[in-house]
Structure formats: C-alpha cells, structure tokens
Amino acid sequence: MNYTSIFHRPKNNFAYAYDEDTLHIRLQSKKGDLNEVTLIYGDPYLWKNDKWLYKKDPMFLAGSDDLFDYWHISIKPDNHRLRYGFICKDSIEAVVYTERGFFNEIQNHCHYYFCFPFLNKIDVFTPPSWVKDTVWYQIFPERFSNGDPSINPENVGKWGEAPTSSNFFGGDLQGVVNRLDYLVDLGITGIYFTPIFEASTNHKYDTIDYLKIDSHFGDKHVFKKLVEECHKKGIKVMLDAVFNHSGYGFEPFQDVLEKGEQSIYKDWFHIKQFPLKEENKVNYRTFGFEPIMPKLNTENKEVQNYLLHVAKYWIEEFNIDGWRLDVANEVDHHFWREFRKTVKSIKPDVYILGEIWHDSMPWLQGDQFDAVMNYRFTNAALDFFAKQTSTVEEFQNELTKVIQSYPQHVNEVAFNLLGSHDTPRVLTMCQGETQRLKLLYVFQLSFTGTPCIYYGDEIGLTGGDDPGCRKCMEWDSTKQDLDLFFFVKKLLSLRKKYASFRSDGEFAFKDLAKDILSYTKTAGSEELMFIINRSNVKKEIQLPDNFNHVLDIWTNQYVSKHLPLKGHDFAILLKNFK
C-alpha cells in the first residue's frame, strides 16, 4: 500500500457541508492502489464503557485521474458534528488512516480522528439555485446588433466589415431588445454582457463612469426596458464589473494626473512615485502593461465604498441578476468578502461569477464567489474535441481532476464556456469542422455546470484571437449555418426536458469501448448515457446489460445490446428506473 499517496484534509473539497444536514467526505489514494475504503465515523460525545461509539460505511470510487483515485461518501450526522477516519484496504493489508497517522487497528478514542466540529447552516456554501439550470449567452454589445443608428459613434464602420482593435460598428442595447425572441427561440435563459458602462474603447474594459451607460449603447431607460423584457421572457441578466482597474479617463485618475501628490484620490491607485508619467515610463500599476487601465487600490476604504455603491446601484435600480467580476484573482480577498456581503444583503440569489483561469478553491468557500469561469474545463474540452491533441483517457483524467478539485455544489454552478471575447472562435479552433463543434456542444451542454454560448458560435462565426473573435453578429440567415443553429436548439430543448441532462444529474465516466467517450448523468429515477465517437471510424459498441432496449432521445429510436455509431457521431440513451 502506498501510504504517501493517501490524503485527506477536513476542509475545502475534501470535507464540506453540501446542505444544512449533509456532509460530503472524500479521500485521495494512488490510482489503482486501494481495493476498498470504509468510513469510520461518530459523534465525539457518544461513549460507552470508556470507548468511543462509531459506525462504518463503505465509500465509493467517484473517479480517477492519471495519478489518483478519489473516494466519496455522503452522510447525515445525527447531531451535526463528526469525528471520522478511514479503513484503507488493498490486496495485502488493511490500515486505519486518521488525523494522527496510520494504525493497524481502529483506535477507541475519538481524539485520534479527523474532526468536522459542527455543521453550521450559515457556513454552508449556497449558490443561487436557478443558476445550474441556466443556459448563458455572452454578448459583446458593440458587435451584436445595431438597434438605434441615431446613437452610432462617429466614423462607424459598415456592419460586418473586418474588426480591428479600435473600430466601431454601432451595436447597442436596443439591438439586444430587438433580438430577444431569437435568443428565446434558441433556448437561452441568461445573458452575460461584457461591460456596458461609459468607456473610450469598443470593448469597454476601461471604465470612465461606473454609474453611466455608455452613450453609444443607449441610456438607463433602454437598459431598464431591456432587463424588464428579459425577465418577462425568462432570461436572467448579468453585467461585467471591472473593479481591478479603471479607465484612463476615470475622473479620480484624471485628478491624480492633474494634481499629483496633492490629489485627494492619490491613494485610490497603486502609485510608485510622482509624476505618474515620465516620457515612455509609467509610475503606477496597471492591468497587464496597459497604461490606459490603472489598477485600483481596493484596500482603500474610499475605493471600497465607491465600488460597493456601484455594485448595489445596478441591482437596486435595475434588478440585475448577476455580476461577472473581471480579473477577479488580482483583487484582494477582503474586498470580495465585503462585495458578497453587500450584494447578497440586497438580493440573496444574485450570481457572483469571478474571472479566474486557474484552480480557484480559495475564492469558492462560500465567502466570496458563487462560481468562476471554468477555463480548466474549456481547455480540456478544446484539446480533446477541437484540436484533438488528447486521448479519451487523458481527457477523462483532466476532467476528473477538475471535478474533484471542488465541492459538488460548486461544480453544479460552474460557468462552462467554450469561447469568449478573449479566445479564438470555437469553430476556428475546430479547424472549421462543424462536426467537431457539434460534439463539443453535446459534451458542454450535458456536463455538470451552467453552460455559456458566445454570441454567433451557434451559427458558425469564425475568427482568431482578438480582434478576430469580436466580429459583428451575422443576421442574414442565408449566411448563417442554420443546421448548426437547429442542432444547438435541439440539444437545449433536451436539456430543458430531462433533469439528468442538466446539472441535477450525478456525473460519471464509463469505459465502454476503446477511443469512445462515454458517461452517465443520473437524477432521481432517470439516467442518461452519452456515447461519443470522436473518430472518423465507425464503431460497434456493446451496451451494458442495464442499458438493454433503451431509447436514444436524439434519434428517437430504441437500441438493444449493440450500438452502431458512425464516425463523428453520438447517442444519448435514456433509462428510467422503476
């Protein structure tokens, strides 16, 4: 037995309260090393004859990556408190793993064991329940639809011309209002807007006034109408908050430029020395190396108050449903804790989404974000389906690692995207092969989490890195890939119809055949098995005995024992338990 690979810590993703009565406990061990793991657990205050009273329950193997197995159990402690350990068995021996190390026998005193002191309801991570059933659509307002030409910027380009980093095409909020029925028809239930506040660029990540709609997009009247119309149609609205940095034209920064050390706003920014500019050198911290984006000092109380006022204002006045937080990992944790308290006190089910591209457990402990943009999912999915640079085993290993990195209720609301304004278009990543993209959508829309479609991906827009990925939406139906559109629409209708298709479902990879990706989603009395053939070779797949004579909900045909699957094809098999 490999003792050095056996690991548990009673915190974060290894031991957490799933709800106010339920604990989830996980153990990590070397891949293939253990045959069986049993949880020893009990109330630390229950004793008899000077011996601690405990129970034993088997854990199940929840998944494996390239290095580790992950064992899982869900329990409901009678008195909301727990001491616990693990009996680990391989083919040779059995040992007891506790907080104090390994033992050959079960120890009779609870002080040897790991501790979950008390399951306090207030400590339970509670993301908004509506999020896991939401399908998001990301809109880059300047390039989506021009609904009011009277507010176009000067020198506006012709809609559909090649985008550059600095040109404008006149997309606005009225254009979104005009296209809401299109989104409803597709099956969208949430819109994520990149910034809409006053700024000098077309992307608006250089905010000048956080309390004003950019005049090229409209005004507060049209935005209020937009939110109201979205809500009438069952669509949530999430705005982009750029609180890591401001724009160069932000009034407090302009005051510092003008008055230097005499400015009352000098502590609003990270200034190294005065003057702020010396020829080509800047003496203040920025986002990246962008001088037009000075970094805000969120440790400053006045900055905190201002930004928290902004966060409250758009919820209180316009009833928005979520905030996406730009460059969230570069802002201090203390500010985000205050941010969460502030917005949740106004609207408890508001969705807080952080832009973080890496492992994000420090931000997902219930005191800061509800979710992050799940780029770890994105990169794994693109490598497997679009670039085809990873094997089925490598893909499953990487996704298992992501799943096991977070508690289950964090995974249920993870923001799963395939592309955005910061990445090449997903069809371009697929080398223009629509069938690769279709398989990507099958996986994205059935994986645990809340999926997001970047505007235009559903009708086959292409483009490389910025600015290529920010081209104008194509509204001429003769130039849209309508087959792709209806494919995505059908997937979304199935996602809406079947609970196990959505995030309600328990996810598990299966090993049915070589080079075939297969997994199940289970919810209540319903189980779906997804089988995907990424290759261009026809496969004959023998189905498990418990999936005999089942309905393929994609083709609406019944399948028994053997499933013939063409190259670049898939099946979605439904089994209902009695």
Secondary structure in CASP SS format (residue, H / E / C, confidence):
PFRMAT SS
TARGET T0000
AUTHOR 0000-0000-0000
METHOD secondary structure of the structure
MODEL  1
M C 1.00
N C 1.00
Y H 1.00
T H 1.00
S H 1.00
I C 1.00
F E 1.00
H C 1.00
R C 1.00
P C 1.00
K C 1.00
N C 1.00
N C 1.00
F C 1.00
A E 1.00
Y E 1.00
A E 1.00
Y C 1.00
D C 1.00
E C 1.00
D C 1.00
T C 1.00
L E 1.00
H E 1.00
I E 1.00
R E 1.00
L E 1.00
Q E 1.00
S E 1.00
K E 1.00
K C 1.00
G C 1.00
D C 1.00
L C 1.00
N C 1.00
E E 1.00
V E 1.00
T E 1.00
L E 1.00
I E 1.00
Y E 1.00
G E 1.00
D C 1.00
P C 1.00
Y C 1.00
L C 1.00
W E 1.00
K E 1.00
N C 1.00
D C 1.00
K E 1.00
W E 1.00
L C 1.00
Y C 1.00
K E 1.00
K E 1.00
D E 1.00
P E 1.00
M C 1.00
F E 1.00
L E 1.00
A E 1.00
G E 1.00
S E 1.00
D C 1.00
D C 1.00
L C 1.00
F E 1.00
D E 1.00
Y E 1.00
W E 1.00
H E 1.00
I E 1.00
S E 1.00
I E 1.00
K C 1.00
P C 1.00
D C 1.00
N C 1.00
H C 1.00
R C 1.00
L E 1.00
R E 1.00
Y E 1.00
G E 1.00
F E 1.00
I E 1.00
C E 1.00
K E 1.00
D C 1.00
S C 1.00
I C 1.00
E C 1.00
A E 1.00
V E 1.00
V E 1.00
Y E 1.00
T E 1.00
E C 1.00
R C 1.00
G E 1.00
F E 1.00
F E 1.00
N C 1.00
E C 1.00
I C 1.00
Q C 1.00
N C 1.00
H C 1.00
C H 1.00
H H 1.00
Y H 1.00
Y C 1.00
F E 1.00
C E 1.00
F E 1.00
P C 1.00
F C 1.00
L C 1.00
N C 1.00
K H 1.00
I H 1.00
D H 1.00
V C 1.00
F C 1.00
T C 1.00
P C 1.00
P C 1.00
S C 1.00
W C 1.00
V H 1.00
K H 1.00
D H 1.00
T C 1.00
V C 1.00
W E 1.00
Y E 1.00
Q E 1.00
I E 1.00
F C 1.00
P H 1.00
E H 1.00
R H 1.00
F C 1.00
S C 1.00
N C 1.00
G C 1.00
D C 1.00
P H 1.00
S H 1.00
I H 1.00
N C 1.00
P C 1.00
E C 1.00
N C 1.00
V C 1.00
G C 1.00
K C 1.00
W C 1.00
G C 1.00
E C 1.00
A C 1.00
P C 1.00
T C 1.00
S C 1.00
S C 1.00
N C 1.00
F C 1.00
F C 1.00
G C 1.00
G C 1.00
D C 1.00
L H 1.00
Q H 1.00
G H 1.00
V H 1.00
V H 1.00
N H 1.00
R C 1.00
L H 1.00
D H 1.00
Y H 1.00
L H 1.00
V H 1.00
D H 1.00
L H 1.00
G C 1.00
I C 1.00
T C 1.00
G E 1.00
I E 1.00
Y E 1.00
F E 1.00
T C 1.00
P C 1.00
I C 1.00
F E 1.00
E E 1.00
A E 1.00
S C 1.00
T C 1.00
N C 1.00
H C 1.00
K C 1.00
Y C 1.00
D C 1.00
T E 1.00
I E 1.00
D E 1.00
Y E 1.00
L E 1.00
K E 1.00
I E 1.00
D C 1.00
S C 1.00
H C 1.00
F C 1.00
G C 1.00
D C 1.00
K H 1.00
H H 1.00
V H 1.00
F H 1.00
K H 1.00
K H 1.00
L H 1.00
V H 1.00
E H 1.00
E H 1.00
C H 1.00
H H 1.00
K H 1.00
K C 1.00
G C 1.00
I C 1.00
K E 1.00
V E 1.00
M E 1.00
L E 1.00
D E 1.00
A E 1.00
V C 1.00
F C 1.00
N C 1.00
H E 1.00
S C 1.00
G C 1.00
Y C 1.00
G C 1.00
F C 1.00
E H 1.00
P H 1.00
F H 1.00
Q H 1.00
D H 1.00
V H 1.00
L H 1.00
E H 1.00
K H 1.00
G H 1.00
E H 1.00
Q H 1.00
S C 1.00
I C 1.00
Y C 1.00
K H 1.00
D H 1.00
W H 1.00
F E 1.00
H C 1.00
I E 1.00
K C 1.00
Q C 1.00
F C 1.00
P C 1.00
L C 1.00
K E 1.00
E E 1.00
E C 1.00
N C 1.00
K E 1.00
V E 1.00
N C 1.00
Y E 1.00
R C 1.00
T E 1.00
F C 1.00
G C 1.00
F C 1.00
E C 1.00
P C 1.00
I C 1.00
M C 1.00
P E 1.00
K E 1.00
L E 1.00
N C 1.00
T C 1.00
E C 1.00
N C 1.00
K H 1.00
E H 1.00
V H 1.00
Q H 1.00
N H 1.00
Y H 1.00
L H 1.00
L H 1.00
H H 1.00
V H 1.00
A H 1.00
K H 1.00
Y H 1.00
W H 1.00
I H 1.00
E H 1.00
E H 1.00
F H 1.00
N C 1.00
I C 1.00
D C 1.00
G E 1.00
W E 1.00
R E 1.00
L E 1.00
D C 1.00
V C 1.00
A H 1.00
N H 1.00
E H 1.00
V C 1.00
D C 1.00
H H 1.00
H H 1.00
F H 1.00
W H 1.00
R H 1.00
E H 1.00
F H 1.00
R H 1.00
K H 1.00
T H 1.00
V H 1.00
K H 1.00
S H 1.00
I H 1.00
K C 1.00
P C 1.00
D C 1.00
V C 1.00
Y E 1.00
I E 1.00
L E 1.00
G E 1.00
E C 1.00
I C 1.00
W C 1.00
H C 1.00
D C 1.00
S C 1.00
M H 1.00
P H 1.00
W H 1.00
L C 1.00
Q C 1.00
G C 1.00
D C 1.00
Q C 1.00
F C 1.00
D C 1.00
A E 1.00
V E 1.00
M E 1.00
N C 1.00
Y H 1.00
R H 1.00
F H 1.00
T H 1.00
N H 1.00
A H 1.00
A H 1.00
L H 1.00
D H 1.00
F H 1.00
F H 1.00
A H 1.00
K C 1.00
Q C 1.00
T C 1.00
S C 1.00
T C 1.00
V H 1.00
E H 1.00
E H 1.00
F H 1.00
Q H 1.00
N H 1.00
E H 1.00
L H 1.00
T H 1.00
K H 1.00
V H 1.00
I H 1.00
Q H 1.00
S C 1.00
Y C 1.00
P C 1.00
Q H 1.00
H H 1.00
V H 1.00
N H 1.00
E C 1.00
V C 1.00
A C 1.00
F E 1.00
N E 1.00
L E 1.00
L C 1.00
G C 1.00
S C 1.00
H C 1.00
D C 1.00
T C 1.00
P C 1.00
R C 1.00
V H 1.00
L H 1.00
T H 1.00
M H 1.00
C C 1.00
Q C 1.00
G C 1.00
E C 1.00
T H 1.00
Q H 1.00
R H 1.00
L H 1.00
K H 1.00
L H 1.00
L H 1.00
Y H 1.00
V H 1.00
F H 1.00
Q H 1.00
L H 1.00
S H 1.00
F C 1.00
T C 1.00
G C 1.00
T E 1.00
P E 1.00
C E 1.00
I E 1.00
Y E 1.00
Y C 1.00
G C 1.00
D H 1.00
E H 1.00
I H 1.00
G C 1.00
L C 1.00
T C 1.00
G C 1.00
G C 1.00
D C 1.00
D C 1.00
P C 1.00
G H 1.00
C H 1.00
R H 1.00
K C 1.00
C C 1.00
M C 1.00
E C 1.00
W C 1.00
D C 1.00
S H 1.00
T H 1.00
K H 1.00
Q C 1.00
D C 1.00
L H 1.00
D H 1.00
L H 1.00
F H 1.00
F H 1.00
F H 1.00
V H 1.00
K H 1.00
K H 1.00
L H 1.00
L H 1.00
S H 1.00
L H 1.00
R H 1.00
K H 1.00
K H 1.00
Y C 1.00
A H 1.00
S H 1.00
F H 1.00
R C 1.00
S C 1.00
D C 1.00
G C 1.00
E E 1.00
F E 1.00
A E 1.00
F E 1.00
K E 1.00
D C 1.00
L C 1.00
A C 1.00
K C 1.00
D C 1.00
I C 1.00
L E 1.00
S E 1.00
Y E 1.00
T E 1.00
K E 1.00
T E 1.00
A E 1.00
G C 1.00
S C 1.00
E E 1.00
E E 1.00
L E 1.00
M E 1.00
F E 1.00
I E 1.00
I E 1.00
N E 1.00
R C 1.00
S C 1.00
N C 1.00
V C 1.00
K C 1.00
K E 1.00
E E 1.00
I E 1.00
Q E 1.00
L C 1.00
P C 1.00
D H 1.00
N H 1.00
F H 1.00
N C 1.00
H C 1.00
V E 1.00
L E 1.00
D E 1.00
I C 1.00
W C 1.00
T C 1.00
N C 1.00
Q E 1.00
Y E 1.00
V E 1.00
S C 1.00
K C 1.00
H E 1.00
L E 1.00
P E 1.00
L E 1.00
K C 1.00
G C 1.00
H C 1.00
D E 1.00
F E 1.00
A E 1.00
I E 1.00
L E 1.00
L E 1.00
K E 1.00
N E 1.00
F C 1.00
K C 1.00
END
